[in-house]
Amino acid sequence: MKRFFVLCCLVVVVSSQSNAAENWPAWRGPTYNSISTAKNIPAVWSKEKNIAWRLKLPGKAGATPVVWGDNIFLTSADDKTKNLLLICVGTDGKKRWEKQVGTGDRKVGFGRRAEGNMASPSPCTDGKHVWCFFGTGDLACFDFEGNRIWKTNIQDRYGKFIITYGMSSTPLLYENLLILQVIHGEMRKEGELAYIVALDKMTGKEIWKHDRHTKAETENKHSYTSPMLYDDGKNKFFVTHGGDYIIGHDLKTGEEIWRCGGLNPHDDPNKQYHPTLRFVASPTVYKNTIVVPTAKGQGMIVIRPGDARGDITDKKKYYLWKQKSRSPDVPCPLVYDGLVYNVTRGGQLYCKNLKNGNDVYGGRQGVRTHRLAHRASPVYADGKIFIPARDGVVTVIKAGRKFEMIAQNKIEETLTASPVIVGETLYLRTYKALYAIRNLKSDTQ
């Protein structure tokens, strides 16, 4: 009987691990750090090779899809109607349902930088329901059959968003909470409007709201990052990144536990404050460390916060290392097997040692992976790192201490959503379509 019980426990453990590999419930995957345990992922594809299916979409978006079981959920802005949509697609490539959540899509930013739209935040799911958020403030919950459970508008409830390139922060789903980060504000006026708020995931009712105060000025009042969960087995909290600080918050109340500055110093007489150093790349949590980027090739820090309290800025106890330059601007850092991979907006790759910050390869100049803009974050799977560029080129490199490019794959469609890798499939969401990429028998490498 005891032996039978142990066997059952092993089956449950193996089953849960398998399920984790088969689901991608949030923007950066099941562990919030763009790491997939999937195997047999193709390194080479094209429009004629290893494409299991392609589904045309009604319009563009930068939102990354999420996957649970045989359901894929993604948001989109309809090019014709300007409606903001939540779409459910089967893993067979067939659309199951489409629901309008809002309307009034528009480009955000200005001039050549007006490249985003209101469908930039990514959805999230708990396996029974899916939540979607748009730059208009529209926020809704649906079940897997497409029935709307509730809907609200964050701008109507808490005030108008004041942010140049549109609200693009993705909510964090944790237990019964849906946590939103709204870091914004009028550049030309004093005072701050930034806040974080947690809603009951099943009703949309407010659980708590916490104002987020910093000394940020001008454009730095604006953040395009997303809240991230930290859990080292002993300490569990979430972090927000913007307004020149990364801050740890209590999950039950939203109150500040610790904060770390020095990312854009205000009071250092030897440094000039950078008034446009808004944060776009979200921090990456890996085990008990947080890799904290800034922007525009400026500095980056790696901290081990543990049970930190209060202001930990420049407290050596909590720092693994810091660097003065080479931070990614838009793509999030990727950390795997003790190495930190940073991809700049222009496609330069730097690989550093997580423990001490020493260069592994790339040095001061970086390794050029692709010359055009990079807006999405790299993802690890199956011993490989997938690095997407805006023009649809995905560079695949071998993970490890030596740079080795395996392939460069061209879809020739605009790509700003991060790759999703579950099972034996890589999903790419471009402005025009959703692709399922697999090692097809006739094309296996």
HELIX and SHEET records of a PDB file:
HELIX    1   1 LYS A    2  GLU A   22  1                                  21    
HELIX    2   2 GLY A  111  ARG A  113  5                                   3    
HELIX    3   3 ILE A  154  TYR A  158  1                                   5    
HELIX    4   4 THR A  218  LYS A  221  5                                   4    
HELIX    5   5 LYS A  316  TYR A  318  5                                   3    
HELIX    6   6 LYS A  441  ASP A  443  5                                   3    
SHEET    1   A 4 ILE A  51  LYS A  56  0                                        
SHEET    2   A 4 ALA A 433  ILE A 437 -1                                        
SHEET    3   A 4 THR A 425  ARG A 429 -1                                        
SHEET    4   A 4 VAL A 420  VAL A 422 -1                                        
SHEET    1   B 4 VAL A  66  TRP A  68  0                                        
SHEET    2   B 4 ASN A  71  ALA A  77 -1                                        
SHEET    3   B 4 ASN A  83  GLY A  90 -1                                        
SHEET    4   B 4 LYS A  95  THR A 103 -1                                        
SHEET    1   C 4 CYS A 124  THR A 125  0                                        
SHEET    2   C 4 HIS A 129  PHE A 133 -1                                        
SHEET    3   C 4 ASP A 138  ASP A 143 -1                                        
SHEET    4   C 4 ARG A 148  ASN A 153 -1                                        
SHEET    1   D 4 LEU A 172  TYR A 174  0                                        
SHEET    2   D 4 LEU A 177  VAL A 182 -1                                        
SHEET    3   D 4 TYR A 195  ASP A 200 -1                                        
SHEET    4   D 4 GLU A 206  ASP A 211 -1                                        
SHEET    1   E 5 MET A 228  ASP A 231  0                                        
SHEET    2   E 5 LYS A 236  GLY A 242 -1                                        
SHEET    3   E 5 TYR A 245  HIS A 249 -1                                        
SHEET    4   E 5 GLU A 256  CYS A 260 -1                                        
SHEET    5   E 5 GLY A 310  ASP A 311  1                                        
SHEET    1   F 4 THR A 284  TYR A 286  0                                        
SHEET    2   F 4 THR A 289  VAL A 292 -1                                        
SHEET    3   F 4 MET A 300  ILE A 303 -1                                        
SHEET    4   F 4 TYR A 319  GLN A 323 -1                                        
SHEET    1   G 4 LEU A 334  TYR A 336  0                                        
SHEET    2   G 4 LEU A 339  VAL A 343 -1                                        
SHEET    3   G 4 GLN A 348  ASN A 353 -1                                        
SHEET    4   G 4 ASP A 359  TYR A 361 -1                                        
SHEET    1   H 4 LEU A 334  TYR A 336  0                                        
SHEET    2   H 4 LEU A 339  VAL A 343 -1                                        
SHEET    3   H 4 GLN A 348  ASN A 353 -1                                        
SHEET    4   H 4 VAL A 367  ARG A 368 -1                                        
SHEET    1   I 4 VAL A 379  ALA A 381  0                                        
SHEET    2   I 4 LYS A 384  PRO A 388 -1                                        
SHEET    3   I 4 VAL A 393  LYS A 398 -1                                        
SHEET    4   I 4 MET A 405  LYS A 410 -1                                        
END                                                                             
